[in-house]
Amino acid sequence: MNNRILSVIAVAALLLAACVTINVYFPEAAAREAATEFISGVLNDSAATEAGSSNGDGNGDGNGSVQLQPKARPQHEPLWLAMLNLLVPAAQAQQAINIDINTPAIQAIQQRMRERQQNVLKAYYEAGAIGLDNDGLVQIRDRTAVSLSERTRMQQAVNEDNQDRKAVYREIAVANDHPEWEDEIRSIFAERWIAMAPKGWYYQTKNGNWQQK
């Protein structure tokens, strides 16, 4: 009787294996580590990298590649599940997923954003004229916080920075062979930009209100 049950399970598993599509799930922890590393480079803040890394589940290698470690398999699992794992390598597709941010295109964007941050945007953040929105971009919050002659320059800098932000979210997804991850990557970055912003900067809450850190 037991042999017959096992045979049925084996046949069912084989049929399932023939039609199952391997799903690679979005590696949220690795993406958070990658975002922390990239943003730290823009803000030129090594302390932020250490603080951000201590909050994540992935492991950065310091070379622009962040790896999500595979979860250990339980020592005791049902026989049918063990057989299914042997036949359907879905679990393997979730192991050791890297988020690579060490490409020439991503590094070029980071360099532009770092220079713009230090030379232009930093003063506007500190004046409260601009802030971080809840969608991973920069918004002008109070034009009157800068002189009339500065407003055109501020608008241009915000537009350029938002172009680079959108580009890097897309580039990270494409560089890691998953363009469908762009929205998730943008969401992770939006969270990390706000979390890593210096004290005194303004950011947008989920309901759209401005708040100062």
Contacts in CASP RR format, 6 or more apart in sequence:
PFRMAT RR
TARGET T0000
AUTHOR 0000-0000-0000
METHOD contacts of the structure
MODEL  1
MNNRILSVIAVAALLLAACVTINVYFPEAAAREAATEFISGVLNDSAATE
AGSSNGDGNGDGNGSVQLQPKARPQHEPLWLAMLNLLVPAAQAQQAINID
INTPAIQAIQQRMRERQQNVLKAYYEAGAIGLDNDGLVQIRDRTAVSLSE
RTRMQQAVNEDNQDRKAVYREIAVANDHPEWEDEIRSIFAERWIAMAPKG
WYYQTKNGNWQQK
6 79 0 8 1.000
9 79 0 8 1.000
9 80 0 8 1.000
9 83 0 8 1.000
10 83 0 8 1.000
13 80 0 8 1.000
13 83 0 8 1.000
13 84 0 8 1.000
13 87 0 8 1.000
13 88 0 8 1.000
14 87 0 8 1.000
16 84 0 8 1.000
16 87 0 8 1.000
16 88 0 8 1.000
17 84 0 8 1.000
17 87 0 8 1.000
17 88 0 8 1.000
20 88 0 8 1.000
20 90 0 8 1.000
22 88 0 8 1.000
22 89 0 8 1.000
22 90 0 8 1.000
22 93 0 8 1.000
23 90 0 8 1.000
23 93 0 8 1.000
24 93 0 8 1.000
24 94 0 8 1.000
24 97 0 8 1.000
24 178 0 8 1.000
25 94 0 8 1.000
26 178 0 8 1.000
26 181 0 8 1.000
26 184 0 8 1.000
27 68 0 8 1.000
27 97 0 8 1.000
27 99 0 8 1.000
28 184 0 8 1.000
28 188 0 8 1.000
29 56 0 8 1.000
29 57 0 8 1.000
29 58 0 8 1.000
29 68 0 8 1.000
30 58 0 8 1.000
30 66 0 8 1.000
30 67 0 8 1.000
30 68 0 8 1.000
30 97 0 8 1.000
30 98 0 8 1.000
30 99 0 8 1.000
31 66 0 8 1.000
31 99 0 8 1.000
31 181 0 8 1.000
31 184 0 8 1.000
31 185 0 8 1.000
31 188 0 8 1.000
32 52 0 8 1.000
32 55 0 8 1.000
32 56 0 8 1.000
32 58 0 8 1.000
32 188 0 8 1.000
32 191 0 8 1.000
32 192 0 8 1.000
33 52 0 8 1.000
33 53 0 8 1.000
33 56 0 8 1.000
33 58 0 8 1.000
33 59 0 8 1.000
33 60 0 8 1.000
33 66 0 8 1.000
33 99 0 8 1.000
34 64 0 8 1.000
34 66 0 8 1.000
34 99 0 8 1.000
34 101 0 8 1.000
34 172 0 8 1.000
35 185 0 8 1.000
35 188 0 8 1.000
35 189 0 8 1.000
35 191 0 8 1.000
35 192 0 8 1.000
36 48 0 8 1.000
36 49 0 8 1.000
36 52 0 8 1.000
36 53 0 8 1.000
36 192 0 8 1.000
36 196 0 8 1.000
37 49 0 8 1.000
37 53 0 8 1.000
37 60 0 8 1.000
37 62 0 8 1.000
37 64 0 8 1.000
37 66 0 8 1.000
37 101 0 8 1.000
38 101 0 8 1.000
38 106 0 8 1.000
38 110 0 8 1.000
38 168 0 8 1.000
38 189 0 8 1.000
39 48 0 8 1.000
39 189 0 8 1.000
39 192 0 8 1.000
39 193 0 8 1.000
39 196 0 8 1.000
40 46 0 8 1.000
40 48 0 8 1.000
40 49 0 8 1.000
40 196 0 8 1.000
41 49 0 8 1.000
41 110 0 8 1.000
41 114 0 8 1.000
42 110 0 8 1.000
42 113 0 8 1.000
42 114 0 8 1.000
42 117 0 8 1.000
43 117 0 8 1.000
43 196 0 8 1.000
43 198 0 8 1.000
44 114 0 8 1.000
44 117 0 8 1.000
44 118 0 8 1.000
45 196 0 8 1.000
48 196 0 8 1.000
51 196 0 8 1.000
52 192 0 8 1.000
52 195 0 8 1.000
52 196 0 8 1.000
53 60 0 8 1.000
57 68 0 8 1.000
57 69 0 8 1.000
58 66 0 8 1.000
58 67 0 8 1.000
58 68 0 8 1.000
58 69 0 8 1.000
59 66 0 8 1.000
59 67 0 8 1.000
59 69 0 8 1.000
60 66 0 8 1.000
60 67 0 8 1.000
61 67 0 8 1.000
63 102 0 8 1.000
64 100 0 8 1.000
64 101 0 8 1.000
64 102 0 8 1.000
65 98 0 8 1.000
65 99 0 8 1.000
65 100 0 8 1.000
65 101 0 8 1.000
65 102 0 8 1.000
66 98 0 8 1.000
66 99 0 8 1.000
66 101 0 8 1.000
67 96 0 8 1.000
67 97 0 8 1.000
67 98 0 8 1.000
67 99 0 8 1.000
68 96 0 8 1.000
68 97 0 8 1.000
68 98 0 8 1.000
68 99 0 8 1.000
69 96 0 8 1.000
70 94 0 8 1.000
70 95 0 8 1.000
70 96 0 8 1.000
73 85 0 8 1.000
73 91 0 8 1.000
77 85 0 8 1.000
85 91 0 8 1.000
98 176 0 8 1.000
99 172 0 8 1.000
99 176 0 8 1.000
100 172 0 8 1.000
100 175 0 8 1.000
100 176 0 8 1.000
101 172 0 8 1.000
101 175 0 8 1.000
103 171 0 8 1.000
103 175 0 8 1.000
105 171 0 8 1.000
105 175 0 8 1.000
106 168 0 8 1.000
106 171 0 8 1.000
106 172 0 8 1.000
106 175 0 8 1.000
109 164 0 8 1.000
109 167 0 8 1.000
109 168 0 8 1.000
109 171 0 8 1.000
110 168 0 8 1.000
112 160 0 8 1.000
112 164 0 8 1.000
113 161 0 8 1.000
113 164 0 8 1.000
113 165 0 8 1.000
113 168 0 8 1.000
116 157 0 8 1.000
116 160 0 8 1.000
116 161 0 8 1.000
116 164 0 8 1.000
117 161 0 8 1.000
120 153 0 8 1.000
120 154 0 8 1.000
120 157 0 8 1.000
121 130 0 8 1.000
121 138 0 8 1.000
121 157 0 8 1.000
121 158 0 8 1.000
121 161 0 8 1.000
124 130 0 8 1.000
124 145 0 8 1.000
124 146 0 8 1.000
124 154 0 8 1.000
124 157 0 8 1.000
125 131 0 8 1.000
125 197 0 8 1.000
125 198 0 8 1.000
125 201 0 8 1.000
125 202 0 8 1.000
126 200 0 8 1.000
126 201 0 8 1.000
127 145 0 8 1.000
127 146 0 8 1.000
128 141 0 8 1.000
128 142 0 8 1.000
128 145 0 8 1.000
128 201 0 8 1.000
128 202 0 8 1.000
129 140 0 8 1.000
129 141 0 8 1.000
129 142 0 8 1.000
129 143 0 8 1.000
129 145 0 8 1.000
129 146 0 8 1.000
129 154 0 8 1.000
130 138 0 8 1.000
130 139 0 8 1.000
130 140 0 8 1.000
130 141 0 8 1.000
130 154 0 8 1.000
130 158 0 8 1.000
130 202 0 8 1.000
131 138 0 8 1.000
131 139 0 8 1.000
131 141 0 8 1.000
131 201 0 8 1.000
131 202 0 8 1.000
131 203 0 8 1.000
131 204 0 8 1.000
131 210 0 8 1.000
132 138 0 8 1.000
132 139 0 8 1.000
132 190 0 8 1.000
132 193 0 8 1.000
132 194 0 8 1.000
132 197 0 8 1.000
132 201 0 8 1.000
132 202 0 8 1.000
132 203 0 8 1.000
132 204 0 8 1.000
133 139 0 8 1.000
133 190 0 8 1.000
133 203 0 8 1.000
133 204 0 8 1.000
133 208 0 8 1.000
134 190 0 8 1.000
134 194 0 8 1.000
134 203 0 8 1.000
134 204 0 8 1.000
134 205 0 8 1.000
134 206 0 8 1.000
134 208 0 8 1.000
135 186 0 8 1.000
135 190 0 8 1.000
136 165 0 8 1.000
136 186 0 8 1.000
136 189 0 8 1.000
136 190 0 8 1.000
136 193 0 8 1.000
137 162 0 8 1.000
137 165 0 8 1.000
137 166 0 8 1.000
138 158 0 8 1.000
138 161 0 8 1.000
138 162 0 8 1.000
138 165 0 8 1.000
139 158 0 8 1.000
139 204 0 8 1.000
140 154 0 8 1.000
140 155 0 8 1.000
140 158 0 8 1.000
141 202 0 8 1.000
141 210 0 8 1.000
143 151 0 8 1.000
143 154 0 8 1.000
146 154 0 8 1.000
165 189 0 8 1.000
168 189 0 8 1.000
169 182 0 8 1.000
169 185 0 8 1.000
169 186 0 8 1.000
169 189 0 8 1.000
170 179 0 8 1.000
170 182 0 8 1.000
172 181 0 8 1.000
172 185 0 8 1.000
173 179 0 8 1.000
173 180 0 8 1.000
173 181 0 8 1.000
173 182 0 8 1.000
173 185 0 8 1.000
193 203 0 8 1.000
194 203 0 8 1.000
197 203 0 8 1.000
197 213 0 8 1.000
198 213 0 8 1.000
199 213 0 8 1.000
200 212 0 8 1.000
200 213 0 8 1.000
201 212 0 8 1.000
201 213 0 8 1.000
202 210 0 8 1.000
202 211 0 8 1.000
202 212 0 8 1.000
202 213 0 8 1.000
203 210 0 8 1.000
203 211 0 8 1.000
203 213 0 8 1.000
204 210 0 8 1.000
204 211 0 8 1.000
205 211 0 8 1.000
END
